[in-house]
Structures are given as C-alpha cells and as structure tokens.
C-alpha cells in the first residue's frame, strides 16, 4: 500500500495518480540528496561500528582483568532511550560544554560538535555507536560460545600475537556472527537514529544531518506530504535491501576464500 501511495499526489491532487512525480521531486530536493549522501557516510563508517563491539567482545572473551565489570558497562547504554542519550550528549557536546573545556585545557580549540555542518553528522553517528554497540557486543559474545577454544590455544602455543589471532582465528570462526552484526547494524543506522537526530540536531545545521527516516518524518508530519513520504520510504527500503544483499554476498565470498 505504501508503494502504491507513492505514485499518488498530495494536497489538491490527493489520491490522483501522478506516476513518478514524487520520485522526481525527491531527486530535485537538496535535503533528500543530503540524506542519501549521509547514507553513503554511514556505509563508510559501518566497519567502525562493527569493529568496536567486536574488539570489546574479544577482550571480554579473553578475560582481561575486570571483564565481568566491563561487560555490564559496555551494555548499559543499550538500555537508555535515544531521547535520554541525546539529552546527555547535548550537554556534553555543547560549545561551552565539558568536552570543549577538556580540549581547551589541553591546548586544543573548542569544536562546534553539533553546530558545524562538517562535524555534526560524525558526532551523531559516534553517539549512536556508543548507545547501540552493547547489543552487538552480546551477539558477538554469543558467537564466541561457538568458537573452538582449542584453536586459540594452538595459536597461543605457536606464539601468535593478538592481532594474528583475531585475523586468522577469531574472524574466520565468527564469520556467520559478523554477517549478522553487519546487516543488523546497517539497518539500525538507517532506521533507528531518528530519536538522536530529533533531540540533538533536528536535522541541522543546514540540513547536514538529515537521513531518509528523518526526511520521511518531516514530509509526513510537518509538510503534510504523505505521498512524498511514501516515495521516500520506498527508496529507503530499496537502499536497505540492496546494501544488505551486497553485504551478505561480500561476506559469504570472503568466508569461502578463507
């Protein structure tokens, strides 16, 4: 129904068939083009979003001192709502906030984390990774339960470094888990950042932190253009489908090569 609705008009043309007009409007809208560019940025930052919980889970699995304590600490942000997380980091990342105070004390000038169009999207993505990596951490730890400890013991006996153990033993052994985390993390970045965007930047500055889901909300709720929002929703679905299939295909190919 949403796809069908995307081919109808808004306002005076409500319900009338307009063909691909809504999709043409999306292409012409600079805010939507910005949202698509930010999707590309999310794809580029995806390895970081997967590697962080993966490394933390590795350290916990290898029983670093205090690993039980760190397991709870790393998971704690996952139980906070995006509104609370956004409010906390609005205070921390304010131009006159504590983070810039620390930077000023170390001789580095203040950074306008949420007011600079070149920085704001990176700041929001960083907060999102901090807030959601706990769930990926749990998935990785579940994957470690299926890993043969004899392989790690053999690597230790052979004198393998931690980096070599991760690259040659842990990553191949967790290939299925990594596939799952990659796909779910990408979907989460595309569909679960609305709360942070709404609280932290409201899509600004200058529309630089727009993502398709935020654009859809603006068109549906503020601009009263549900048909255009349906077209944007259809595009978002296709993006997730293509990116997900490509990621699974590449990871499966890498697994076969290993």
Short mmCIF file of the C-alpha atoms (twelve columns), coordinates in Angstrom:
data_MODEL
# 
_entry.id   MODEL 
# 
loop_
_atom_site.group_PDB 
_atom_site.id 
_atom_site.type_symbol 
_atom_site.label_atom_id 
_atom_site.label_alt_id 
_atom_site.label_comp_id 
_atom_site.label_asym_id 
_atom_site.label_seq_id 
_atom_site.Cartn_x 
_atom_site.Cartn_y 
_atom_site.Cartn_z 
_atom_site.pdbx_PDB_model_num 
ATOM 1   C CA . UNK A 1   0.000  0.000   0.000   1 
ATOM 2   C CA . UNK A 2   2.853  2.362   0.761   1 
ATOM 3   C CA . UNK A 3   4.416  1.762   -2.634  1 
ATOM 4   C CA . UNK A 4   1.076  2.329   -4.359  1 
ATOM 5   C CA . UNK A 5   0.561  5.508   -2.336  1 
ATOM 6   C CA . UNK A 6   3.928  6.818   -3.528  1 
ATOM 7   C CA . UNK A 7   2.503  7.093   -7.059  1 
ATOM 8   C CA . UNK A 8   -0.353 9.374   -5.965  1 
ATOM 9   C CA . UNK A 9   -0.476 13.108  -5.330  1 
ATOM 10  C CA . UNK A 10  -0.571 15.297  -2.240  1 
ATOM 11  C CA . UNK A 11  -2.740 18.296  -1.422  1 
ATOM 12  C CA . UNK A 12  -5.159 19.111  -4.215  1 
ATOM 13  C CA . UNK A 13  -4.039 16.021  -6.117  1 
ATOM 14  C CA . UNK A 14  -4.652 13.735  -3.158  1 
ATOM 15  C CA . UNK A 15  -5.410 10.228  -4.405  1 
ATOM 16  C CA . UNK A 16  -4.819 11.086  -8.068  1 
ATOM 17  C CA . UNK A 17  -2.211 9.072   -9.935  1 
ATOM 18  C CA . UNK A 18  0.892  11.165  -10.653 1 
ATOM 19  C CA . UNK A 19  3.274  8.481   -11.883 1 
ATOM 20  C CA . UNK A 20  6.894  9.115   -10.940 1 
ATOM 21  C CA . UNK A 21  6.387  12.771  -9.985  1 
ATOM 22  C CA . UNK A 22  7.068  12.140  -6.301  1 
ATOM 23  C CA . UNK A 23  10.325 10.382  -7.107  1 
ATOM 24  C CA . UNK A 24  11.309 13.272  -9.376  1 
ATOM 25  C CA . UNK A 25  10.603 15.664  -6.516  1 
ATOM 26  C CA . UNK A 26  12.886 13.600  -4.285  1 
ATOM 27  C CA . UNK A 27  15.731 13.837  -6.771  1 
ATOM 28  C CA . UNK A 28  15.265 17.606  -7.017  1 
ATOM 29  C CA . UNK A 29  15.123 18.103  -3.240  1 
ATOM 30  C CA . UNK A 30  18.566 19.065  -1.858  1 
ATOM 31  C CA . UNK A 31  17.578 17.793  1.612   1 
ATOM 32  C CA . UNK A 32  16.868 14.331  0.258   1 
ATOM 33  C CA . UNK A 33  20.132 14.338  -1.689  1 
ATOM 34  C CA . UNK A 34  21.897 15.248  1.558   1 
ATOM 35  C CA . UNK A 35  20.116 12.344  3.259   1 
ATOM 36  C CA . UNK A 36  21.382 9.977   0.565   1 
ATOM 37  C CA . UNK A 37  24.939 11.299  0.915   1 
ATOM 38  C CA . UNK A 38  24.694 10.653  4.644   1 
ATOM 39  C CA . UNK A 39  23.635 7.083   3.893   1 
ATOM 40  C CA . UNK A 40  26.905 6.734   1.976   1 
ATOM 41  C CA . UNK A 41  28.726 8.098   5.021   1 
ATOM 42  C CA . UNK A 42  27.040 5.502   7.221   1 
ATOM 43  C CA . UNK A 43  28.204 2.740   4.869   1 
ATOM 44  C CA . UNK A 44  31.772 4.032   5.127   1 
ATOM 45  C CA . UNK A 45  31.567 4.169   8.937   1 
ATOM 46  C CA . UNK A 46  29.957 0.729   9.204   1 
ATOM 47  C CA . UNK A 47  33.283 -1.142  9.697   1 
ATOM 48  C CA . UNK A 48  33.984 1.072   12.710  1 
ATOM 49  C CA . UNK A 49  30.514 0.422   14.144  1 
ATOM 50  C CA . UNK A 50  31.083 -3.344  13.828  1 
ATOM 51  C CA . UNK A 51  34.749 -3.425  14.850  1 
ATOM 52  C CA . UNK A 52  34.241 -1.601  18.169  1 
ATOM 53  C CA . UNK A 53  31.830 -4.126  19.769  1 
ATOM 54  C CA . UNK A 54  33.774 -6.949  18.109  1 
ATOM 55  C CA . UNK A 55  37.041 -5.891  19.743  1 
ATOM 56  C CA . UNK A 56  35.362 -5.271  23.096  1 
ATOM 57  C CA . UNK A 57  33.770 -8.731  22.954  1 
ATOM 58  C CA . UNK A 58  37.176 -10.211 22.095  1 
ATOM 59  C CA . UNK A 59  38.783 -8.616  25.143  1 
ATOM 60  C CA . UNK A 60  35.947 -9.837  27.355  1 
ATOM 61  C CA . UNK A 61  36.170 -13.354 25.882  1 
ATOM 62  C CA . UNK A 62  39.918 -13.400 26.521  1 
ATOM 63  C CA . UNK A 63  39.129 -12.472 30.141  1 
ATOM 64  C CA . UNK A 64  41.005 -9.242  30.521  1 
ATOM 65  C CA . UNK A 65  41.134 -8.073  34.154  1 
ATOM 66  C CA . UNK A 66  37.689 -6.799  35.162  1 
ATOM 67  C CA . UNK A 67  35.962 -8.407  32.172  1 
ATOM 68  C CA . UNK A 68  32.735 -9.032  34.127  1 
ATOM 69  C CA . UNK A 69  32.556 -5.379  35.115  1 
ATOM 70  C CA . UNK A 70  33.252 -4.197  31.572  1 
ATOM 71  C CA . UNK A 71  30.577 -6.496  30.168  1 
ATOM 72  C CA . UNK A 72  27.963 -4.619  32.215  1 
ATOM 73  C CA . UNK A 73  29.446 -1.186  31.484  1 
ATOM 74  C CA . UNK A 74  29.526 -1.721  27.722  1 
ATOM 75  C CA . UNK A 75  25.943 -2.980  27.644  1 
ATOM 76  C CA . UNK A 76  24.488 -0.269  29.883  1 
ATOM 77  C CA . UNK A 77  23.929 2.372   27.135  1 
ATOM 78  C CA . UNK A 78  21.687 -0.082  25.258  1 
ATOM 79  C CA . UNK A 79  19.010 0.217   27.968  1 
ATOM 80  C CA . UNK A 80  18.794 4.006   27.646  1 
ATOM 81  C CA . UNK A 81  16.242 5.586   25.346  1 
ATOM 82  C CA . UNK A 82  17.523 7.705   22.425  1 
ATOM 83  C CA . UNK A 83  15.905 10.766  23.995  1 
ATOM 84  C CA . UNK A 84  17.917 10.347  27.189  1 
ATOM 85  C CA . UNK A 85  21.124 9.641   25.257  1 
ATOM 86  C CA . UNK A 86  20.542 12.686  23.068  1 
ATOM 87  C CA . UNK A 87  19.892 14.918  26.074  1 
ATOM 88  C CA . UNK A 88  23.073 13.721  27.794  1 
ATOM 89  C CA . UNK A 89  25.253 14.355  24.765  1 
ATOM 90  C CA . UNK A 90  23.607 17.703  24.060  1 
ATOM 91  C CA . UNK A 91  25.134 18.782  27.365  1 
ATOM 92  C CA . UNK A 92  28.480 17.056  26.827  1 
ATOM 93  C CA . UNK A 93  28.942 18.307  23.249  1 
ATOM 94  C CA . UNK A 94  27.664 21.857  23.745  1 
ATOM 95  C CA . UNK A 95  30.051 24.570  22.561  1 
ATOM 96  C CA . UNK A 96  30.531 25.599  26.197  1 
ATOM 97  C CA . UNK A 97  30.210 22.052  27.474  1 
ATOM 98  C CA . UNK A 98  32.633 19.851  29.410  1 
ATOM 99  C CA . UNK A 99  34.215 18.207  26.360  1 
ATOM 100 C CA . UNK A 100 35.315 21.535  24.938  1 
ATOM 101 C CA . UNK A 101 36.506 22.542  28.414  1 
ATOM 102 C CA . UNK A 102 38.793 19.493  28.389  1 
ATOM 103 C CA . UNK A 103 40.007 20.306  24.883  1 
ATOM 104 C CA . UNK A 104 40.650 23.905  25.911  1 
ATOM 105 C CA . UNK A 105 42.650 22.749  28.902  1 
ATOM 106 C CA . UNK A 106 44.831 20.611  26.642  1 
ATOM 107 C CA . UNK A 107 45.518 23.486  24.262  1 
ATOM 108 C CA . UNK A 108 43.046 22.461  21.556  1 
ATOM 109 C CA . UNK A 109 40.469 24.988  20.455  1 
ATOM 110 C CA . UNK A 110 36.757 24.310  21.028  1 
ATOM 111 C CA . UNK A 111 34.829 22.338  18.405  1 
ATOM 112 C CA . UNK A 112 31.244 23.153  17.492  1 
ATOM 113 C CA . UNK A 113 30.237 19.496  17.581  1 
ATOM 114 C CA . UNK A 114 26.559 19.981  16.807  1 
ATOM 115 C CA . UNK A 115 26.682 23.352  15.021  1 
ATOM 116 C CA . UNK A 116 29.306 22.697  12.349  1 
ATOM 117 C CA . UNK A 117 27.821 21.051  9.207   1 
ATOM 118 C CA . UNK A 118 31.116 19.222  8.599   1 
ATOM 119 C CA . UNK A 119 31.222 17.746  12.100  1 
ATOM 120 C CA . UNK A 120 27.644 17.285  13.295  1 
ATOM 121 C CA . UNK A 121 26.886 14.058  11.393  1 
ATOM 122 C CA . UNK A 122 30.062 12.412  12.675  1 
ATOM 123 C CA . UNK A 123 29.122 13.441  16.218  1 
ATOM 124 C CA . UNK A 124 25.629 11.947  15.958  1 
ATOM 125 C CA . UNK A 125 26.927 8.721   14.418  1 
ATOM 126 C CA . UNK A 126 29.532 8.438   17.170  1 
ATOM 127 C CA . UNK A 127 26.846 8.814   19.824  1 
ATOM 128 C CA . UNK A 128 24.685 6.227   18.053  1 
ATOM 129 C CA . UNK A 129 27.564 3.724   18.010  1 
ATOM 130 C CA . UNK A 130 28.186 4.314   21.715  1 
ATOM 131 C CA . UNK A 131 24.498 3.859   22.508  1 
ATOM 132 C CA . UNK A 132 23.881 0.709   20.436  1 
ATOM 133 C CA . UNK A 133 27.140 -1.241  20.424  1 
ATOM 134 C CA . UNK A 134 26.063 -3.096  23.594  1 
ATOM 135 C CA . UNK A 135 23.571 -5.229  21.655  1 
ATOM 136 C CA . UNK A 136 26.180 -6.129  19.029  1 
ATOM 137 C CA . UNK A 137 28.545 -6.950  21.886  1 
ATOM 138 C CA . UNK A 138 26.059 -9.510  23.241  1 
ATOM 139 C CA . UNK A 139 25.709 -11.065 19.778  1 
ATOM 140 C CA . UNK A 140 29.483 -11.339 19.436  1 
ATOM 141 C CA . UNK A 141 29.766 -12.958 22.868  1 
ATOM 142 C CA . UNK A 142 27.126 -15.487 21.813  1 
ATOM 143 C CA . UNK A 143 29.208 -16.153 18.700  1 
ATOM 144 C CA . UNK A 144 32.297 -16.717 20.827  1 
ATOM 145 C CA . UNK A 145 30.406 -19.502 22.609  1 
ATOM 146 C CA . UNK A 146 30.528 -21.459 19.318  1 
ATOM 147 C CA . UNK A 147 34.242 -20.844 18.756  1 
ATOM 148 C CA . UNK A 148 36.529 -23.825 19.369  1 
ATOM 149 C CA . UNK A 149 38.873 -22.743 22.213  1 
ATOM 150 C CA . UNK A 150 41.422 -25.313 21.016  1 
ATOM 151 C CA . UNK A 151 42.132 -23.101 18.005  1 
ATOM 152 C CA . UNK A 152 43.026 -20.170 20.252  1 
ATOM 153 C CA . UNK A 153 45.140 -22.403 22.469  1 
ATOM 154 C CA . UNK A 154 47.023 -23.676 19.431  1 
ATOM 155 C CA . UNK A 155 47.607 -20.115 18.252  1 
ATOM 156 C CA . UNK A 156 48.981 -19.170 21.673  1 
ATOM 157 C CA . UNK A 157 51.324 -22.173 21.661  1 
ATOM 158 C CA . UNK A 158 52.584 -21.126 18.233  1 
ATOM 159 C CA . UNK A 159 53.319 -17.679 19.637  1 
ATOM 160 C CA . UNK A 160 50.727 -15.814 17.586  1 
ATOM 161 C CA . UNK A 161 50.167 -12.182 18.533  1 
ATOM 162 C CA . UNK A 162 46.711 -10.896 19.475  1 
ATOM 163 C CA . UNK A 163 46.350 -9.248  16.067  1 
ATOM 164 C CA . UNK A 164 47.160 -12.510 14.264  1 
ATOM 165 C CA . UNK A 165 44.784 -14.459 16.497  1 
ATOM 166 C CA . UNK A 166 41.986 -12.022 15.677  1 
ATOM 167 C CA . UNK A 167 42.686 -12.032 11.927  1 
ATOM 168 C CA . UNK A 168 43.397 -15.737 11.374  1 
ATOM 169 C CA . UNK A 169 41.315 -17.453 14.070  1 
ATOM 170 C CA . UNK A 170 38.576 -15.263 15.513  1 
ATOM 171 C CA . UNK A 171 37.328 -13.523 12.355  1 
ATOM 172 C CA . UNK A 172 37.062 -16.737 10.273  1 
ATOM 173 C CA . UNK A 173 35.480 -18.557 13.216  1 
ATOM 174 C CA . UNK A 174 32.881 -15.816 13.699  1 
ATOM 175 C CA . UNK A 175 32.106 -15.197 10.020  1 
ATOM 176 C CA . UNK A 176 28.401 -16.012 10.440  1 
ATOM 177 C CA . UNK A 177 28.140 -13.804 13.510  1 
ATOM 178 C CA . UNK A 178 29.921 -10.959 11.718  1 
ATOM 179 C CA . UNK A 179 27.499 -11.270 8.787   1 
ATOM 180 C CA . UNK A 180 24.553 -10.931 11.156  1 
ATOM 181 C CA . UNK A 181 26.042 -7.977  13.044  1 
ATOM 182 C CA . UNK A 182 26.998 -6.139  9.836   1 
ATOM 183 C CA . UNK A 183 23.496 -6.369  8.376   1 
ATOM 184 C CA . UNK A 184 21.629 -5.560  11.602  1 
ATOM 185 C CA . UNK A 185 23.988 -2.673  12.413  1 
ATOM 186 C CA . UNK A 186 23.480 -1.147  8.978   1 
ATOM 187 C CA . UNK A 187 19.706 -1.486  9.268   1 
ATOM 188 C CA . UNK A 188 19.850 0.082   12.716  1 
ATOM 189 C CA . UNK A 189 21.891 3.021   11.440  1 
ATOM 190 C CA . UNK A 190 19.351 3.605   8.668   1 
ATOM 191 C CA . UNK A 191 16.180 3.202   10.719  1 
ATOM 192 C CA . UNK A 192 16.957 3.804   14.410  1 
ATOM 193 C CA . UNK A 193 18.676 7.183   14.536  1 
ATOM 194 C CA . UNK A 194 15.561 9.330   14.421  1 
ATOM 195 C CA . UNK A 195 15.451 9.902   18.183  1 
ATOM 196 C CA . UNK A 196 19.048 11.118  18.302  1 
ATOM 197 C CA . UNK A 197 18.614 13.336  15.251  1 
ATOM 198 C CA . UNK A 198 15.422 14.845  16.640  1 
ATOM 199 C CA . UNK A 199 16.915 15.619  20.060  1 
ATOM 200 C CA . UNK A 200 20.479 16.524  19.113  1 
ATOM 201 C CA . UNK A 201 20.272 18.415  15.801  1 
ATOM 202 C CA . UNK A 202 16.691 18.419  14.423  1 
ATOM 203 C CA . UNK A 203 18.261 17.679  11.051  1 
ATOM 204 C CA . UNK A 204 20.575 20.688  11.207  1 
ATOM 205 C CA . UNK A 205 22.764 22.554  10.942  1 
ATOM 206 C CA . UNK A 206 21.731 23.497  7.406   1 
ATOM 207 C CA . UNK A 207 20.139 20.081  6.907   1 
ATOM 208 C CA . UNK A 208 23.530 18.379  7.191   1 
ATOM 209 C CA . UNK A 209 22.308 15.589  9.490   1 
ATOM 210 C CA . UNK A 210 19.275 14.534  7.501   1 
ATOM 211 C CA . UNK A 211 18.800 10.819  6.992   1 
ATOM 212 C CA . UNK A 212 15.952 9.252   4.965   1 
ATOM 213 C CA . UNK A 213 13.952 8.351   8.077   1 
ATOM 214 C CA . UNK A 214 14.145 11.923  9.378   1 
ATOM 215 C CA . UNK A 215 13.230 13.260  5.933   1 
ATOM 216 C CA . UNK A 216 10.211 10.930  5.877   1 
ATOM 217 C CA . UNK A 217 9.031  12.230  9.242   1 
ATOM 218 C CA . UNK A 218 9.398  15.858  8.145   1 
ATOM 219 C CA . UNK A 219 7.414  15.299  4.954   1 
ATOM 220 C CA . UNK A 220 4.708  13.276  6.687   1 
ATOM 221 C CA . UNK A 221 4.314  15.265  9.894   1 
ATOM 222 C CA . UNK A 222 5.439  18.824  9.188   1 
ATOM 223 C CA . UNK A 223 4.950  19.284  5.452   1 
ATOM 224 C CA . UNK A 224 1.749  17.187  5.225   1 
ATOM 225 C CA . UNK A 225 3.024  15.365  2.143   1 
ATOM 226 C CA . UNK A 226 2.333  11.701  2.938   1 
ATOM 227 C CA . UNK A 227 2.624  10.577  -0.687  1 
ATOM 228 C CA . UNK A 228 6.100  12.085  -0.973  1 
ATOM 229 C CA . UNK A 229 6.962  10.485  2.367   1 
ATOM 230 C CA . UNK A 230 5.786  7.146   0.959   1 
ATOM 231 C CA . UNK A 231 8.098  7.593   -2.009  1 
ATOM 232 C CA . UNK A 232 10.994 8.323   0.329   1 
ATOM 233 C CA . UNK A 233 10.058 5.257   2.409   1 
ATOM 234 C CA . UNK A 234 10.146 3.111   -0.712  1 
ATOM 235 C CA . UNK A 235 13.597 4.443   -1.600  1 
ATOM 236 C CA . UNK A 236 14.806 3.740   1.956   1 
ATOM 237 C CA . UNK A 237 13.502 0.169   1.744   1 
ATOM 238 C CA . UNK A 238 15.309 -0.392  -1.560  1 
ATOM 239 C CA . UNK A 239 18.527 1.051   -0.120  1 
ATOM 240 C CA . UNK A 240 18.371 -1.314  2.858   1 
ATOM 241 C CA . UNK A 241 17.597 -4.262  0.592   1 
ATOM 242 C CA . UNK A 242 20.469 -3.568  -1.814  1 
ATOM 243 C CA . UNK A 243 23.006 -2.760  0.909   1 
ATOM 244 C CA . UNK A 244 22.005 -5.816  2.930   1 
ATOM 245 C CA . UNK A 245 22.265 -8.186  -0.047  1 
ATOM 246 C CA . UNK A 246 25.617 -6.736  -1.076  1 
ATOM 247 C CA . UNK A 247 26.990 -7.067  2.431   1 
ATOM 248 C CA . UNK A 248 25.848 -10.676 2.776   1 
ATOM 249 C CA . UNK A 249 27.259 -11.518 -0.653  1 
ATOM 250 C CA . UNK A 250 30.650 -9.960  0.061   1 
ATOM 251 C CA . UNK A 251 30.915 -11.597 3.490   1 
ATOM 252 C CA . UNK A 252 29.970 -15.010 2.116   1 
ATOM 253 C CA . UNK A 253 32.577 -14.654 -0.616  1 
ATOM 254 C CA . UNK A 254 35.196 -13.690 1.954   1 
ATOM 255 C CA . UNK A 255 34.211 -16.703 4.064   1 
ATOM 256 C CA . UNK A 256 34.663 -19.071 1.116   1 
ATOM 257 C CA . UNK A 257 38.066 -17.578 0.317   1 
ATOM 258 C CA . UNK A 258 39.163 -18.109 3.928   1 
# 
